[in-house]
Amino acid sequence: MKTQIIQDYNGLPTGVFIPIEDWENIKKHYPNIENVDQELPQWQKDMLDIRLADVNNPDKLEPIDELFKVLDAE
């Protein structure tokens, strides 16, 4: 992919140019890419806050191997 960084008069990056063929390929692999800038619903924000709080509480964390065992058993 040959991209071009677009800069303002001060040389600060303000955008990126992606060739249309590459953009179409990206959209094919990530169909929701054009919705990336949409605001998350509040329930998703709340869930993220809960999960982030758990990360900061080691007593609530379990090794990923335990999850894999549970998933394999089902």
Summary of the structure (lengths in Angstrom):
residues: 74
radius of gyration: 20.3
end to end distance: 42.1
largest distance: 59.9
contacts: 115
relative contact order: 0.08
helix: 54%
strand: 12%
